[in-house]
């Protein structure tokens, strides 16, 4: 079941399920972009290929809100907003240990494509985010995160390297147990409609599963 949050002739705003790659990767598992194209093709009885532009990404294990462009013009204009930093993305995460009430991480991140990991390295790209502590329980901090740059694995690497690994992150948290799901969620996006210029904000409720359900104050 695909959770469509908003759709018009130009945009498709949907919830990406966890543990599905956004686009085709080395695993050759069915990816979300293909799933959406197949869904639209069948729903609208389209005879040819369906265009759907990918303008931003989420890591495979991460779920949450995404927008896709239904025309190349919209894809170009949304990509421009991302470059100009007028496209806002908000995440929630549950991290280990008590974090400061608010803060900012600025690091240089370098991707090791051979091993598919990201690390802090002076040769890397400048990466920044801000966060706010929402609640603290059971030695876990619920944080709200605003991305200022959009690097691969950025949130996961920056919080881990600063001593606050994300709960259930199998790649960057050595304390994660097998079977635990990463507690990182794309909660909200804000952008200007590529055609009407109207400012749009779309928000999802946080997951109702462990460890999210430890917290009651989530907004």
VOVEXDREN-88178 format. One record per residue (C-alpha): residue in three letters; x, y, z. Coordinates in steps of 0.5 Angstrom, whole numbers, padded with zeros to 4 digits, always signed. Layout:
N
ALAXYZ...
***
This chain:
219
UNK+0000+0000+0000UNK+0003+0007-0002UNK+0002+0012+0002UNK+0001+0018-0002UNK+0000+0025+0002UNK-0001+0030-0004UNK-0001+0029-0011UNK-0002+0034-0017UNK+0000+0034-0025UNK+0007+0037-0023UNK+0009+0033-0016UNK+0008+0027-0012UNK+0009+0027-0004UNK+0009+0020-0001UNK+0012+0016+0005UNK+0018+0012+0003UNK+0018+0005+0007UNK+0024+0003+0011UNK+0029-0002+0008UNK+0027+0000+0001UNK+0033+0003-0003UNK+0030+0010-0007UNK+0033+0008-0013UNK+0036+0002-0016UNK+0043+0000-0013UNK+0048-0006-0013UNK+0043-0011-0009UNK+0038-0011-0015UNK+0032-0011-0010UNK+0026-0007-0012UNK+0027+0000-0011UNK+0022+0005-0009UNK+0022+0010-0016UNK+0021+0003-0020UNK+0015+0002-0015UNK+0012+0009-0016UNK+0013+0009-0023UNK+0009+0002-0024UNK+0004+0004-0019UNK+0002+0010-0023UNK+0003+0007-0030UNK-0002+0002-0028UNK-0007+0007-0024UNK-0007+0011-0030UNK-0007+0006-0035UNK-0001+0009-0038UNK+0001+0006-0045UNK+0008+0009-0045UNK+0014+0010-0040UNK+0012+0014-0033UNK+0017+0020-0032UNK+0018+0021-0025UNK+0024+0025-0023UNK+0028+0024-0017UNK+0031+0030-0013UNK+0033+0028-0006UNK+0034+0021-0003UNK+0033+0017+0004UNK+0038+0012+0006UNK+0035+0005+0005UNK+0034+0003+0012UNK+0031+0010+0013UNK+0023+0012+0012UNK+0019+0018+0012UNK+0017+0024+0007UNK+0019+0025+0000UNK+0017+0029-0006UNK+0018+0027-0013UNK+0017+0031-0020UNK+0012+0029-0025UNK+0015+0033-0030UNK+0023+0035-0032UNK+0021+0042-0031UNK+0019+0041-0024UNK+0025+0036-0023UNK+0030+0042-0025UNK+0026+0047-0021UNK+0026+0043-0014UNK+0033+0041-0015UNK+0035+0049-0016UNK+0031+0050-0009UNK+0036+0044-0006UNK+0042+0048-0009UNK+0039+0055-0006UNK+0038+0052+0001UNK+0030+0054+0000UNK+0028+0047+0000UNK+0028+0045+0008UNK+0028+0038+0011UNK+0027+0036+0018UNK+0028+0029+0021UNK+0027+0026+0028UNK+0032+0021+0031UNK+0033+0018+0037UNK+0040+0018+0039UNK+0044+0014+0045UNK+0046+0019+0051UNK+0044+0026+0054UNK+0045+0031+0048UNK+0045+0038+0049UNK+0039+0042+0049UNK+0041+0045+0042UNK+0047+0045+0038UNK+0050+0045+0031UNK+0055+0040+0028UNK+0060+0042+0022UNK+0064+0037+0019UNK+0068+0035+0013UNK+0065+0028+0010UNK+0068+0023+0006UNK+0065+0018+0002UNK+0068+0011+0002UNK+0065+0008-0004UNK+0068+0002-0004UNK+0066+0000+0003UNK+0060+0004+0002UNK+0061+0008+0009UNK+0062+0015+0010UNK+0067+0018+0015UNK+0070+0025+0018UNK+0076+0027+0014UNK+0079+0034+0012UNK+0079+0032+0004UNK+0071+0031+0005UNK+0066+0036+0003UNK+0063+0041+0009UNK+0057+0038+0012UNK+0053+0042+0017UNK+0046+0041+0021UNK+0043+0044+0027UNK+0039+0040+0032UNK+0034+0041+0038UNK+0033+0036+0044UNK+0026+0034+0045UNK+0026+0029+0050UNK+0030+0025+0054UNK+0028+0018+0057UNK+0032+0011+0059UNK+0039+0014+0056UNK+0036+0016+0050UNK+0035+0023+0047UNK+0029+0025+0042UNK+0032+0030+0037UNK+0029+0034+0032UNK+0034+0036+0026UNK+0035+0041+0021UNK+0039+0039+0015UNK+0043+0045+0012UNK+0047+0040+0007UNK+0045+0034+0004UNK+0051+0029+0004UNK+0050+0021+0004UNK+0049+0018+0011UNK+0050+0025+0014UNK+0046+0025+0020UNK+0048+0018+0022UNK+0056+0020+0021UNK+0055+0026+0025UNK+0051+0024+0031UNK+0056+0018+0031UNK+0062+0021+0031UNK+0060+0026+0036UNK+0058+0021+0041UNK+0051+0020+0040UNK+0050+0014+0035UNK+0043+0013+0033UNK+0039+0008+0036UNK+0039+0001+0031UNK+0044+0004+0026UNK+0047-0002+0024UNK+0053+0001+0020UNK+0055+0007+0025UNK+0053+0005+0032UNK+0057-0001+0035UNK+0052-0002+0040UNK+0046-0004+0035UNK+0043-0011+0036UNK+0041-0015+0030UNK+0034-0014+0028UNK+0034-0007+0031UNK+0031-0002+0026UNK+0034+0005+0025UNK+0031+0011+0029UNK+0031+0016+0024UNK+0025+0019+0020UNK+0024+0024+0015UNK+0019+0028+0018UNK+0017+0034+0014UNK+0019+0038+0008UNK+0018+0045+0006UNK+0019+0048-0001UNK+0016+0053-0006UNK+0011+0049-0011UNK+0015+0049-0018UNK+0009+0052-0022UNK+0005+0056-0017UNK+0010+0058-0013UNK+0006+0057-0007UNK+0010+0055+0000UNK+0008+0048+0001UNK+0010+0044+0008UNK+0008+0037+0009UNK+0009+0033+0015UNK+0008+0026+0018UNK+0007+0023+0025UNK+0013+0019+0028UNK+0013+0012+0027UNK+0009+0008+0033UNK+0014+0003+0034UNK+0020+0001+0039UNK+0024+0006+0041UNK+0019+0012+0038UNK+0014+0009+0043UNK+0018+0011+0049UNK+0017+0018+0048UNK+0010+0021+0049UNK+0012+0029+0047UNK+0014+0029+0040UNK+0012+0035+0037
***
